[in-house]
Amino acid sequence: MRFLRFFSRNKFQGVCEVSTGETSAYDRVNDYGSIKIGLASPHDIRGWSFGEVKKPETINYRTYRPERDGLFCERI
């Protein structure tokens, strides 16, 4: 199997030869038949939360940093 190797900004780096006879751990880890994605229940979302918004402010207009205890507070 042949594939091209690229690095940042899509500049060609080279060609790499890969044997198809052996399966490496990387190949086995990335061998998925399907992926299931679902919505989280309200109970799960409440379980993940741990903070409380105490102020209606979001971002300080002078410093462009999140207000403490506001909607975008890093601590929350």
PyMOL Python script that loads the backbone (N, CA, C, O; Angstrom):
from pymol import cmd

cmd.read_pdbstr("""\
ATOM      1  N   MET A   1       0.856  -1.166   0.000  1.00  0.00           N
ATOM      2  CA  MET A   1       0.000   0.000   0.000  1.00  0.00           C
ATOM      3  C   MET A   1       0.905   1.233   0.000  1.00  0.00           C
ATOM      4  O   MET A   1       1.885   1.288   0.743  1.00  0.00           O
ATOM      5  N   ARG A   2       0.582   2.196  -0.815  1.00  0.00           N
ATOM      6  CA  ARG A   2       1.365   3.430  -0.878  1.00  0.00           C
ATOM      7  C   ARG A   2       0.488   4.596  -0.467  1.00  0.00           C
ATOM      8  O   ARG A   2      -0.691   4.652  -0.816  1.00  0.00           O
ATOM      9  N   PHE A   3       1.053   5.506   0.260  1.00  0.00           N
ATOM     10  CA  PHE A   3       0.339   6.741   0.549  1.00  0.00           C
ATOM     11  C   PHE A   3       1.327   7.885   0.620  1.00  0.00           C
ATOM     12  O   PHE A   3       2.508   7.681   0.902  1.00  0.00           O
ATOM     13  N   LEU A   4       0.852   9.070   0.368  1.00  0.00           N
ATOM     14  CA  LEU A   4       1.697  10.256   0.368  1.00  0.00           C
ATOM     15  C   LEU A   4       1.701  10.882   1.745  1.00  0.00           C
ATOM     16  O   LEU A   4       0.672  10.920   2.419  1.00  0.00           O
ATOM     17  N   ARG A   5       2.842  11.366   2.159  1.00  0.00           N
ATOM     18  CA  ARG A   5       2.951  12.036   3.449  1.00  0.00           C
ATOM     19  C   ARG A   5       3.004  13.536   3.220  1.00  0.00           C
ATOM     20  O   ARG A   5       3.749  14.023   2.369  1.00  0.00           O
ATOM     21  N   PHE A   6       2.201  14.261   3.990  1.00  0.00           N
ATOM     22  CA  PHE A   6       2.152  15.712   3.893  1.00  0.00           C
ATOM     23  C   PHE A   6       2.476  16.310   5.245  1.00  0.00           C
ATOM     24  O   PHE A   6       2.260  15.676   6.277  1.00  0.00           O
ATOM     25  N   PHE A   7       2.987  17.512   5.245  1.00  0.00           N
ATOM     26  CA  PHE A   7       3.131  18.259   6.482  1.00  0.00           C
ATOM     27  C   PHE A   7       2.460  19.600   6.305  1.00  0.00           C
ATOM     28  O   PHE A   7       1.786  19.825   5.300  1.00  0.00           O
ATOM     29  N   SER A   8       2.631  20.505   7.269  1.00  0.00           N
ATOM     30  CA  SER A   8       1.851  21.742   7.307  1.00  0.00           C
ATOM     31  C   SER A   8       1.812  22.454   5.961  1.00  0.00           C
ATOM     32  O   SER A   8       2.795  22.484   5.221  1.00  0.00           O
ATOM     33  N   ARG A   9       0.657  23.023   5.668  1.00  0.00           N
ATOM     34  CA  ARG A   9       0.374  23.783   4.456  1.00  0.00           C
ATOM     35  C   ARG A   9       0.442  22.927   3.195  1.00  0.00           C
ATOM     36  O   ARG A   9       0.724  23.439   2.112  1.00  0.00           O
ATOM     37  N   ASN A  10       0.186  21.630   3.331  1.00  0.00           N
ATOM     38  CA  ASN A  10       0.068  20.700   2.205  1.00  0.00           C
ATOM     39  C   ASN A  10       1.298  20.662   1.301  1.00  0.00           C
ATOM     40  O   ASN A  10       1.160  20.481   0.091  1.00  0.00           O
ATOM     41  N   LYS A  11       2.483  20.826   1.853  1.00  0.00           N
ATOM     42  CA  LYS A  11       3.699  20.690   1.063  1.00  0.00           C
ATOM     43  C   LYS A  11       4.081  19.214   1.047  1.00  0.00           C
ATOM     44  O   LYS A  11       4.082  18.560   2.090  1.00  0.00           O
ATOM     45  N   PHE A  12       4.400  18.698  -0.116  1.00  0.00           N
ATOM     46  CA  PHE A  12       4.707  17.288  -0.272  1.00  0.00           C
ATOM     47  C   PHE A  12       5.991  16.956   0.472  1.00  0.00           C
ATOM     48  O   PHE A  12       6.994  17.653   0.320  1.00  0.00           O
ATOM     49  N   GLN A  13       5.969  15.894   1.276  1.00  0.00           N
ATOM     50  CA  GLN A  13       7.144  15.497   2.031  1.00  0.00           C
ATOM     51  C   GLN A  13       7.768  14.232   1.457  1.00  0.00           C
ATOM     52  O   GLN A  13       8.995  14.132   1.438  1.00  0.00           O
ATOM     53  N   GLY A  14       6.994  13.267   0.993  1.00  0.00           N
ATOM     54  CA  GLY A  14       7.570  12.050   0.451  1.00  0.00           C
ATOM     55  C   GLY A  14       6.535  10.958   0.310  1.00  0.00           C
ATOM     56  O   GLY A  14       5.356  11.156   0.607  1.00  0.00           O
ATOM     57  N   VAL A  15       6.990   9.797  -0.149  1.00  0.00           N
ATOM     58  CA  VAL A  15       6.124   8.638  -0.309  1.00  0.00           C
ATOM     59  C   VAL A  15       6.566   7.596   0.695  1.00  0.00           C
ATOM     60  O   VAL A  15       7.764   7.376   0.877  1.00  0.00           O
ATOM     61  N   CYS A  16       5.619   6.957   1.345  1.00  0.00           N
ATOM     62  CA  CYS A  16       5.925   5.958   2.355  1.00  0.00           C
ATOM     63  C   CYS A  16       5.316   4.628   1.926  1.00  0.00           C
ATOM     64  O   CYS A  16       4.150   4.578   1.534  1.00  0.00           O
ATOM     65  N   GLU A  17       6.091   3.554   1.995  1.00  0.00           N
ATOM     66  CA  GLU A  17       5.597   2.226   1.659  1.00  0.00           C
ATOM     67  C   GLU A  17       5.143   1.534   2.935  1.00  0.00           C
ATOM     68  O   GLU A  17       5.850   1.554   3.942  1.00  0.00           O
ATOM     69  N   VAL A  18       3.965   0.924   2.893  1.00  0.00           N
ATOM     70  CA  VAL A  18       3.425   0.212   4.044  1.00  0.00           C
ATOM     71  C   VAL A  18       3.056  -1.192   3.603  1.00  0.00           C
ATOM     72  O   VAL A  18       2.381  -1.375   2.590  1.00  0.00           O
ATOM     73  N   SER A  19       3.494  -2.175   4.357  1.00  0.00           N
ATOM     74  CA  SER A  19       3.165  -3.561   4.051  1.00  0.00           C
ATOM     75  C   SER A  19       1.742  -3.862   4.494  1.00  0.00           C
ATOM     76  O   SER A  19       1.346  -3.490   5.598  1.00  0.00           O
ATOM     77  N   THR A  20       0.964  -4.535   3.642  1.00  0.00           N
ATOM     78  CA  THR A  20      -0.405  -4.883   4.009  1.00  0.00           C
ATOM     79  C   THR A  20      -0.480  -6.221   4.728  1.00  0.00           C
ATOM     80  O   THR A  20      -1.543  -6.581   5.234  1.00  0.00           O
ATOM     81  N   GLY A  21       0.611  -6.963   4.789  1.00  0.00           N
ATOM     82  CA  GLY A  21       0.606  -8.276   5.426  1.00  0.00           C
ATOM     83  C   GLY A  21       0.522  -8.193   6.940  1.00  0.00           C
ATOM     84  O   GLY A  21      -0.111  -9.044   7.564  1.00  0.00           O
ATOM     85  N   GLU A  22       1.135  -7.208   7.534  1.00  0.00           N
ATOM     86  CA  GLU A  22       1.146  -7.072   8.990  1.00  0.00           C
ATOM     87  C   GLU A  22       0.141  -6.011   9.417  1.00  0.00           C
ATOM     88  O   GLU A  22      -0.053  -5.008   8.731  1.00  0.00           O
ATOM     89  N   THR A  23      -0.489  -6.247  10.553  1.00  0.00           N
ATOM     90  CA  THR A  23      -1.358  -5.218  11.127  1.00  0.00           C
ATOM     91  C   THR A  23      -0.713  -4.726  12.408  1.00  0.00           C
ATOM     92  O   THR A  23      -0.466  -5.507  13.327  1.00  0.00           O
ATOM     93  N   SER A  24      -0.446  -3.456  12.467  1.00  0.00           N
ATOM     94  CA  SER A  24       0.169  -2.879  13.657  1.00  0.00           C
ATOM     95  C   SER A  24      -0.904  -2.546  14.682  1.00  0.00           C
ATOM     96  O   SER A  24      -2.098  -2.610  14.389  1.00  0.00           O
ATOM     97  N   ALA A  25      -0.475  -2.195  15.871  1.00  0.00           N
ATOM     98  CA  ALA A  25      -1.416  -1.797  16.922  1.00  0.00           C
ATOM     99  C   ALA A  25      -2.186  -0.555  16.489  1.00  0.00           C
ATOM    100  O   ALA A  25      -3.356  -0.399  16.837  1.00  0.00           O
ATOM    101  N   TYR A  26      -1.547   0.319  15.742  1.00  0.00           N
ATOM    102  CA  TYR A  26      -2.210   1.528  15.249  1.00  0.00           C
ATOM    103  C   TYR A  26      -3.376   1.165  14.337  1.00  0.00           C
ATOM    104  O   TYR A  26      -4.447   1.765  14.430  1.00  0.00           O
ATOM    105  N   ASP A  27      -3.175   0.192  13.459  1.00  0.00           N
ATOM    106  CA  ASP A  27      -4.247  -0.226  12.551  1.00  0.00           C
ATOM    107  C   ASP A  27      -5.411  -0.844  13.309  1.00  0.00           C
ATOM    108  O   ASP A  27      -6.567  -0.591  12.971  1.00  0.00           O
ATOM    109  N   ARG A  28      -5.128  -1.647  14.324  1.00  0.00           N
ATOM    110  CA  ARG A  28      -6.190  -2.303  15.079  1.00  0.00           C
ATOM    111  C   ARG A  28      -6.981  -1.305  15.919  1.00  0.00           C
ATOM    112  O   ARG A  28      -8.197  -1.444  16.053  1.00  0.00           O
ATOM    113  N   VAL A  29      -6.319  -0.315  16.479  1.00  0.00           N
ATOM    114  CA  VAL A  29      -7.004   0.685  17.298  1.00  0.00           C
ATOM    115  C   VAL A  29      -7.948   1.519  16.442  1.00  0.00           C
ATOM    116  O   VAL A  29      -9.032   1.885  16.896  1.00  0.00           O
ATOM    117  N   ASN A  30      -7.555   1.818  15.230  1.00  0.00           N
ATOM    118  CA  ASN A  30      -8.355   2.673  14.358  1.00  0.00           C
ATOM    119  C   ASN A  30      -9.289   1.893  13.432  1.00  0.00           C
ATOM    120  O   ASN A  30      -9.804   2.462  12.469  1.00  0.00           O
ATOM    121  N   ASP A  31      -9.516   0.619  13.698  1.00  0.00           N
ATOM    122  CA  ASP A  31     -10.394  -0.197  12.866  1.00  0.00           C
ATOM    123  C   ASP A  31     -11.781  -0.245  13.500  1.00  0.00           C
ATOM    124  O   ASP A  31     -12.057  -1.100  14.342  1.00  0.00           O
ATOM    125  N   TYR A  32     -12.653   0.682  13.091  1.00  0.00           N
ATOM    126  CA  TYR A  32     -14.007   0.760  13.630  1.00  0.00           C
ATOM    127  C   TYR A  32     -15.005   0.397  12.545  1.00  0.00           C
ATOM    128  O   TYR A  32     -14.860   0.803  11.392  1.00  0.00           O
ATOM    129  N   GLY A  33     -16.005  -0.362  12.918  1.00  0.00           N
ATOM    130  CA  GLY A  33     -17.068  -0.686  11.984  1.00  0.00           C
ATOM    131  C   GLY A  33     -18.120   0.400  11.932  1.00  0.00           C
ATOM    132  O   GLY A  33     -18.679   0.685  10.873  1.00  0.00           O
ATOM    133  N   SER A  34     -18.389   1.009  13.084  1.00  0.00           N
ATOM    134  CA  SER A  34     -19.382   2.077  13.139  1.00  0.00           C
ATOM    135  C   SER A  34     -19.161   2.919  14.389  1.00  0.00           C
ATOM    136  O   SER A  34     -18.468   2.509  15.320  1.00  0.00           O
ATOM    137  N   ILE A  35     -19.759   4.096  14.388  1.00  0.00           N
ATOM    138  CA  ILE A  35     -19.707   5.003  15.532  1.00  0.00           C
ATOM    139  C   ILE A  35     -21.132   5.412  15.855  1.00  0.00           C
ATOM    140  O   ILE A  35     -21.910   5.728  14.955  1.00  0.00           O
ATOM    141  N   LYS A  36     -21.477   5.407  17.135  1.00  0.00           N
ATOM    142  CA  LYS A  36     -22.816   5.806  17.554  1.00  0.00           C
ATOM    143  C   LYS A  36     -22.714   7.118  18.329  1.00  0.00           C
ATOM    144  O   LYS A  36     -21.961   7.223  19.297  1.00  0.00           O
ATOM    145  N   ILE A  37     -23.474   8.105  17.896  1.00  0.00           N
ATOM    146  CA  ILE A  37     -23.504   9.409  18.554  1.00  0.00           C
ATOM    147  C   ILE A  37     -24.929   9.668  19.009  1.00  0.00           C
ATOM    148  O   ILE A  37     -25.874   9.494  18.240  1.00  0.00           O
ATOM    149  N   GLY A  38     -25.081  10.080  20.247  1.00  0.00           N
ATOM    150  CA  GLY A  38     -26.416  10.350  20.764  1.00  0.00           C
ATOM    151  C   GLY A  38     -26.438  11.610  21.605  1.00  0.00           C
ATOM    152  O   GLY A  38     -25.393  12.175  21.926  1.00  0.00           O
ATOM    153  N   LEU A  39     -27.620  12.037  21.954  1.00  0.00           N
ATOM    154  CA  LEU A  39     -27.789  13.215  22.794  1.00  0.00           C
ATOM    155  C   LEU A  39     -27.709  12.825  24.264  1.00  0.00           C
ATOM    156  O   LEU A  39     -28.142  11.742  24.656  1.00  0.00           O
ATOM    157  N   ALA A  40     -27.154  13.712  25.064  1.00  0.00           N
ATOM    158  CA  ALA A  40     -27.091  13.480  26.506  1.00  0.00           C
ATOM    159  C   ALA A  40     -28.430  13.854  27.131  1.00  0.00           C
ATOM    160  O   ALA A  40     -29.094  14.796  26.698  1.00  0.00           O
ATOM    161  N   SER A  41     -28.803  13.116  28.135  1.00  0.00           N
ATOM    162  CA  SER A  41     -30.064  13.410  28.824  1.00  0.00           C
ATOM    163  C   SER A  41     -29.874  14.613  29.748  1.00  0.00           C
ATOM    164  O   SER A  41     -28.742  14.910  30.130  1.00  0.00           O
ATOM    165  N   PRO A  42     -30.940  15.305  30.113  1.00  0.00           N
ATOM    166  CA  PRO A  42     -30.826  16.427  31.050  1.00  0.00           C
ATOM    167  C   PRO A  42     -30.202  16.008  32.385  1.00  0.00           C
ATOM    168  O   PRO A  42     -29.477  16.785  33.007  1.00  0.00           O
ATOM    169  N   HIS A  43     -30.481  14.795  32.815  1.00  0.00           N
ATOM    170  CA  HIS A  43     -29.905  14.292  34.067  1.00  0.00           C
ATOM    171  C   HIS A  43     -28.379  14.179  33.955  1.00  0.00           C
ATOM    172  O   HIS A  43     -27.665  14.540  34.891  1.00  0.00           O
ATOM    173  N   ASP A  44     -27.877  13.682  32.823  1.00  0.00           N
ATOM    174  CA  ASP A  44     -26.433  13.579  32.609  1.00  0.00           C
ATOM    175  C   ASP A  44     -25.779  14.954  32.577  1.00  0.00           C
ATOM    176  O   ASP A  44     -24.716  15.147  33.166  1.00  0.00           O
ATOM    177  N   ILE A  45     -26.403  15.910  31.898  1.00  0.00           N
ATOM    178  CA  ILE A  45     -25.846  17.260  31.792  1.00  0.00           C
ATOM    179  C   ILE A  45     -25.767  17.918  33.165  1.00  0.00           C
ATOM    180  O   ILE A  45     -24.768  18.565  33.480  1.00  0.00           O
ATOM    181  N   ARG A  46     -26.796  17.763  33.980  1.00  0.00           N
ATOM    182  CA  ARG A  46     -26.765  18.319  35.340  1.00  0.00           C
ATOM    183  C   ARG A  46     -25.679  17.659  36.178  1.00  0.00           C
ATOM    184  O   ARG A  46     -25.080  18.309  37.036  1.00  0.00           O
ATOM    185  N   GLY A  47     -25.421  16.388  35.944  1.00  0.00           N
ATOM    186  CA  GLY A  47     -24.364  15.691  36.663  1.00  0.00           C
ATOM    187  C   GLY A  47     -22.975  16.191  36.309  1.00  0.00           C
ATOM    188  O   GLY A  47     -22.075  16.144  37.147  1.00  0.00           O
ATOM    189  N   TRP A  48     -22.782  16.668  35.089  1.00  0.00           N
ATOM    190  CA  TRP A  48     -21.487  17.189  34.659  1.00  0.00           C
ATOM    191  C   TRP A  48     -21.239  18.601  35.167  1.00  0.00           C
ATOM    192  O   TRP A  48     -20.083  19.013  35.270  1.00  0.00           O
ATOM    193  N   SER A  49     -22.277  19.352  35.484  1.00  0.00           N
ATOM    194  CA  SER A  49     -22.112  20.757  35.867  1.00  0.00           C
ATOM    195  C   SER A  49     -21.609  20.867  37.300  1.00  0.00           C
ATOM    196  O   SER A  49     -21.878  20.005  38.137  1.00  0.00           O
ATOM    197  N   PHE A  50     -20.870  21.948  37.568  1.00  0.00           N
ATOM    198  CA  PHE A  50     -20.337  22.134  38.914  1.00  0.00           C
ATOM    199  C   PHE A  50     -20.250  23.594  39.319  1.00  0.00           C
ATOM    200  O   PHE A  50     -19.735  23.871  40.403  1.00  0.00           O
ATOM    201  N   GLY A  51     -20.712  24.536  38.531  1.00  0.00           N
ATOM    202  CA  GLY A  51     -20.603  25.950  38.858  1.00  0.00           C
ATOM    203  C   GLY A  51     -21.937  26.655  38.800  1.00  0.00           C
ATOM    204  O   GLY A  51     -22.954  26.077  38.418  1.00  0.00           O
ATOM    205  N   GLU A  52     -21.908  27.938  39.193  1.00  0.00           N
ATOM    206  CA  GLU A  52     -23.123  28.749  39.176  1.00  0.00           C
ATOM    207  C   GLU A  52     -22.794  30.129  38.642  1.00  0.00           C
ATOM    208  O   GLU A  52     -21.829  30.752  39.085  1.00  0.00           O
ATOM    209  N   VAL A  53     -23.579  30.612  37.701  1.00  0.00           N
ATOM    210  CA  VAL A  53     -23.430  31.967  37.173  1.00  0.00           C
ATOM    211  C   VAL A  53     -24.139  32.902  38.137  1.00  0.00           C
ATOM    212  O   VAL A  53     -25.348  32.791  38.343  1.00  0.00           O
ATOM    213  N   LYS A  54     -23.373  33.840  38.739  1.00  0.00           N
ATOM    214  CA  LYS A  54     -23.935  34.748  39.739  1.00  0.00           C
ATOM    215  C   LYS A  54     -24.158  36.154  39.199  1.00  0.00           C
ATOM    216  O   LYS A  54     -24.901  36.929  39.801  1.00  0.00           O
ATOM    217  N   LYS A  55     -23.526  36.503  38.069  1.00  0.00           N
ATOM    218  CA  LYS A  55     -23.666  37.833  37.470  1.00  0.00           C
ATOM    219  C   LYS A  55     -24.098  37.685  36.015  1.00  0.00           C
ATOM    220  O   LYS A  55     -23.737  36.708  35.360  1.00  0.00           O
ATOM    221  N   PRO A  56     -24.861  38.639  35.507  1.00  0.00           N
ATOM    222  CA  PRO A  56     -25.282  38.554  34.104  1.00  0.00           C
ATOM    223  C   PRO A  56     -24.197  38.996  33.115  1.00  0.00           C
ATOM    224  O   PRO A  56     -24.349  38.795  31.910  1.00  0.00           O
ATOM    225  N   GLU A  57     -23.107  39.592  33.605  1.00  0.00           N
ATOM    226  CA  GLU A  57     -22.068  40.090  32.704  1.00  0.00           C
ATOM    227  C   GLU A  57     -21.338  38.929  32.033  1.00  0.00           C
ATOM    228  O   GLU A  57     -21.255  37.829  32.580  1.00  0.00           O
ATOM    229  N   THR A  58     -20.816  39.193  30.852  1.00  0.00           N
ATOM    230  CA  THR A  58     -20.084  38.165  30.123  1.00  0.00           C
ATOM    231  C   THR A  58     -18.611  38.531  29.997  1.00  0.00           C
ATOM    232  O   THR A  58     -17.758  37.866  30.585  1.00  0.00           O
ATOM    233  N   ILE A  59     -18.299  39.588  29.232  1.00  0.00           N
ATOM    234  CA  ILE A  59     -16.914  39.973  28.978  1.00  0.00           C
ATOM    235  C   ILE A  59     -16.742  41.450  29.290  1.00  0.00           C
ATOM    236  O   ILE A  59     -17.610  42.260  28.964  1.00  0.00           O
ATOM    237  N   ASN A  60     -15.621  41.807  29.922  1.00  0.00           N
ATOM    238  CA  ASN A  60     -15.304  43.192  30.228  1.00  0.00           C
ATOM    239  C   ASN A  60     -14.997  43.921  28.923  1.00  0.00           C
ATOM    240  O   ASN A  60     -14.139  43.485  28.155  1.00  0.00           O
ATOM    241  N   TYR A  61     -15.687  45.020  28.671  1.00  0.00           N
ATOM    242  CA  TYR A  61     -15.525  45.724  27.398  1.00  0.00           C
ATOM    243  C   TYR A  61     -14.178  46.429  27.276  1.00  0.00           C
ATOM    244  O   TYR A  61     -13.753  46.727  26.160  1.00  0.00           O
ATOM    245  N   ARG A  62     -13.493  46.707  28.386  1.00  0.00           N
ATOM    246  CA  ARG A  62     -12.182  47.366  28.323  1.00  0.00           C
ATOM    247  C   ARG A  62     -11.055  46.363  28.109  1.00  0.00           C
ATOM    248  O   ARG A  62     -10.172  46.580  27.279  1.00  0.00           O
ATOM    249  N   THR A  63     -11.087  45.274  28.852  1.00  0.00           N
ATOM    250  CA  THR A  63      -9.985  44.307  28.806  1.00  0.00           C
ATOM    251  C   THR A  63     -10.266  43.101  27.915  1.00  0.00           C
ATOM    252  O   THR A  63      -9.354  42.338  27.596  1.00  0.00           O
ATOM    253  N   TYR A  64     -11.516  42.928  27.514  1.00  0.00           N
ATOM    254  CA  TYR A  64     -11.937  41.770  26.723  1.00  0.00           C
ATOM    255  C   TYR A  64     -11.640  40.448  27.429  1.00  0.00           C
ATOM    256  O   TYR A  64     -11.354  39.436  26.790  1.00  0.00           O
ATOM    257  N   ARG A  65     -11.714  40.478  28.749  1.00  0.00           N
ATOM    258  CA  ARG A  65     -11.533  39.261  29.542  1.00  0.00           C
ATOM    259  C   ARG A  65     -12.859  38.906  30.198  1.00  0.00           C
ATOM    260  O   ARG A  65     -13.679  39.790  30.442  1.00  0.00           O
ATOM    261  N   PRO A  66     -13.084  37.624  30.488  1.00  0.00           N
ATOM    262  CA  PRO A  66     -14.346  37.221  31.126  1.00  0.00           C
ATOM    263  C   PRO A  66     -14.505  37.828  32.512  1.00  0.00           C
ATOM    264  O   PRO A  66     -13.538  37.931  33.268  1.00  0.00           O
ATOM    265  N   GLU A  67     -15.717  38.225  32.839  1.00  0.00           N
ATOM    266  CA  GLU A  67     -16.019  38.756  34.171  1.00  0.00           C
ATOM    267  C   GLU A  67     -16.067  37.609  35.178  1.00  0.00           C
ATOM    268  O   GLU A  67     -16.561  36.522  34.875  1.00  0.00           O
ATOM    269  N   ARG A  68     -15.552  37.862  36.368  1.00  0.00           N
ATOM    270  CA  ARG A  68     -15.579  36.847  37.420  1.00  0.00           C
ATOM    271  C   ARG A  68     -17.027  36.572  37.832  1.00  0.00           C
ATOM    272  O   ARG A  68     -17.807  37.504  38.026  1.00  0.00           O
ATOM    273  N   ASP A  69     -17.378  35.312  37.961  1.00  0.00           N
ATOM    274  CA  ASP A  69     -18.719  34.825  38.299  1.00  0.00           C
ATOM    275  C   ASP A  69     -19.746  35.130  37.215  1.00  0.00           C
ATOM    276  O   ASP A  69     -20.947  34.997  37.452  1.00  0.00           O
ATOM    277  N   GLY A  70     -19.295  35.536  36.033  1.00  0.00           N
ATOM    278  CA  GLY A  70     -20.203  35.788  34.919  1.00  0.00           C
ATOM    279  C   GLY A  70     -20.361  34.547  34.052  1.00  0.00           C
ATOM    280  O   GLY A  70     -19.883  33.466  34.394  1.00  0.00           O
ATOM    281  N   LEU A  71     -21.027  34.718  32.945  1.00  0.00           N
ATOM    282  CA  LEU A  71     -21.341  33.594  32.074  1.00  0.00           C
ATOM    283  C   LEU A  71     -20.093  32.911  31.515  1.00  0.00           C
ATOM    284  O   LEU A  71     -20.076  31.688  31.377  1.00  0.00           O
ATOM    285  N   PHE A  72     -19.047  33.678  31.190  1.00  0.00           N
ATOM    286  CA  PHE A  72     -17.834  33.105  30.607  1.00  0.00           C
ATOM    287  C   PHE A  72     -16.697  32.968  31.610  1.00  0.00           C
ATOM    288  O   PHE A  72     -15.539  32.866  31.204  1.00  0.00           O
ATOM    289  N   CYS A  73     -16.986  32.963  32.898  1.00  0.00           N
ATOM    290  CA  CYS A  73     -15.960  32.845  33.935  1.00  0.00           C
ATOM    291  C   CYS A  73     -15.211  31.521  33.776  1.00  0.00           C
ATOM    292  O   CYS A  73     -15.829  30.465  33.639  1.00  0.00           O
ATOM    293  N   GLU A  74     -13.883  31.585  33.796  1.00  0.00           N
ATOM    294  CA  GLU A  74     -13.058  30.394  33.627  1.00  0.00           C
ATOM    295  C   GLU A  74     -13.208  29.431  34.798  1.00  0.00           C
ATOM    296  O   GLU A  74     -13.073  28.220  34.627  1.00  0.00           O
ATOM    297  N   ARG A  75     -13.481  29.957  35.969  1.00  0.00           N
ATOM    298  CA  ARG A  75     -13.617  29.128  37.164  1.00  0.00           C
ATOM    299  C   ARG A  75     -14.850  28.230  37.095  1.00  0.00           C
ATOM    300  O   ARG A  75     -14.837  27.095  37.572  1.00  0.00           O
ATOM    301  N   ILE A  76     -15.898  28.753  36.500  1.00  0.00           N
ATOM    302  CA  ILE A  76     -17.142  27.984  36.395  1.00  0.00           C
ATOM    303  C   ILE A  76     -16.946  26.926  35.347  1.00  0.00           C
ATOM    304  O   ILE A  76     -17.861  26.147  35.078  1.00  0.00           O
TER     305      ILE A  76
END
""", "prot")
cmd.dss("prot")
cmd.show_as("cartoon", "prot")
cmd.util.cbc("prot")
cmd.orient("prot")
